[in-house]
């Protein structure tokens, strides 16, 4: 990604989203200086790199009905691409609703954005509206780091989150695809998923957690190789000890410093620290940080 920043983006990408008010509703909005224009719906296409993959059917049906009766009242943020087409940066839900309502034209705000800026805006818009699952959010952060050269710190600043939040989410991508799908579908919570990190039997354990309805605390016991009681059986040993917060804090600290996924397994005598990377570029960046004088 180019290091340049276009005028209007220097005060934060989220400011542009606030200016066009790209919320999920179909309420009238003033663009506060940004000029919208009416274009043929056939000229607008979705972004294949859109961070969001799941669209709630009930909410979408309500939006379609609103667009069908009132028209599209909020502009869609787009950027020019090849062949005179316009690619969606923010507002794909409204575009989908307009297409389902068989509109021929829609209002848009056109901005000249490169690939990195467009992806950043799309990710921020979805995060601000809490439209992304944890896995979609994690993949978005990973894409910003691997494709556009951002560090965890710059990504965190970009989306208004802490570095540890970004690091902990990205670590989820170490889990098997089936486990990530269960998180995506809401069958597993974040506490369950974190408990499975580093387990060689993560998929089998995830299936058991879902089948037995285990709590996150019971999932932690499974992930650490202990026997978890059945969800219907009372615990004979009383309340289970809470996981050590120092371990999670150290993992987040090391992840922030290296930009890598971290697994810290303390033992009675010593322990194990595992740093995982996905690409050679990610490894090179981590080595540069670790060897900096």
Buried (B, 14 or more C-beta within 10 A) or exposed (E): BEEEEEEEBEEEBBEBBEBBBBBBEBEEBEBEEBEBEEBEBEBBBEBEBBBBEEEEEEEBEBBBBBBBEEBBBBBBBBBBEEEEEBBBBBBBBBBBBBBBBEBEBBBBBBBEBBBBBBBBBBBBBBBBBEBBBBBBBBBBBBBBBBBBEBBBBBBBBBBEBBBBBBBBBBBBBBBBEEBBBBBBEEBBBEEBBBBBBBBEBBBBBBBBBBEBEBBBBBBBBBBEEEEBBEEEEEEEEEEBEEBEEEBBEBBBBBBBBBBBBBBBEEEEEEEEEEBBBBEEEBBEBBEEEEEEE
